[in-house]
Amino acid sequence: MEASALTSSAVTSVAKVVRVASGSAVVLPLARIATVVIGGVVAMAAVPMVLSAMGFTAAGIASSSIAAKMMSTAAIANGGGVASGSLVATLQSLGATGLSGLTKFILGSIGSAIAAGIARFY
């Protein structure tokens, strides 16, 4: 009996909150919404471009690039080979295969959150 009374009370409380929330709509300016969306898109698009510019490409690590210097440093530190799971190996994997859907979602969310934080001041 207590469980159903508790559940009924919770449902009633949620219904009251929904009524209050739907009664007062929050209207965001279109410019702020656009800023948040653009922030997410830029963050998602920037990572592959930055990886490519650093030298982590689909064809492998580009010679005379930042990636080549990182790989050389990692190989010297590990006695001649790049360790699996290291930063260089992970970045090369991302450069070769691209970003997964979850990674794109996370990057887009972070970019949107940063853009929203910046947009709050303008």
N, C-alpha and C positions, 0 to 999 in steps of 0.2 A: 504494500500500500504506500509506503514512504517513497519508494522509487518512482511510482507513477505520479505521485503528488509533486515530487521534485522535478520530474521531467515536464509535467504540465506547467509548473511555475517557470521553468527555464524557457519553455516555448512562448509563454505569455510575455516574459521579459524581452525576448528576442523580437517578438511581434511589435512591442512598444517601441523598441529601438529602431526597427525598420520604418515604422510610421513616422517617427521623428526625423530620421535621416532623409526619407523621401520627401518630407514636407519642406525641407530647406536644402535646395540644390546648390552645390558649390559650382560656380561658373569660373573656369580658368580662362585667362586671355589666350587667344589663338596664337599669339607670338610666343608665349611661354610653352604651350604644347608643342609648337614647331621646334623650339629650341631643344626640348627634351628628346623628341624623336630624332632630330638631326644629330644630337650628341650620341645616341645609341648607334646610329648608322655609321658615323665617323669612327667610333671606337671599333666597330666590327670590321670596317674596311681598312683601317690603319694598320692593324696587326700583320696581316699578310704582306702589305706593302713594306712595312718596316723590316720584316724578316727577309724579304727578297733584297731590299737595299743593303742589309747587313751581309748578304751572301749565302743565306740559307735558301737554296732554290730546289725546284723539283728534280733537276739534273744532278744535284749534289752540291757540295760546298764550292763556291766560286773562288778561284785563285786570287790572291792579293786582296782579299776582302777582310773585313772584321771577323767574319766567321772563320776564315782560314787561320787568322792569328789566334782566335780562341781555341780552335782545334789543336793547333800546334802547342799552345800552352798547356792544354789539358793532356795531350799525349806525353809531353815531357814530364808533367807532374805524375802521371800514372805509369811511367816506365815504358812508354812506346805505344800505347793504345788509348783510345778514348773509352772511358768506362760507360757501360750500359746504364741508362737512367740519369746520366750527368746532364748538366745544363746544355752543353753542346749537343749531346745526343737527342735531347728532348726538342731543342729548337730546330735541329735538322729534320727530325720526324715531322714537326709541324710545317716546316718549309716544303718538305717533299709531298706530304699527303694533304695538307690544308687543315682547316679547323673543323672539328666535329660540330654537329648541331647544338649540343649542350654548351660547348665552348663559345660558340657564336652567341647563344642566348645569354650566357654569363657576361661576356664582353659587352653586349648591347645593354644589358641591365646596368652594369657599372658605368658605362658611358652616359646613359640616361640619368642615372643618379647624380653623377658629377655635373652634368649640364643643368639639372634641376637645382642643385645647390648653388651653382653660379648664377642661374637665372633669378634666384630669389633676391639677389642684391640689385637687380636692374628693374 
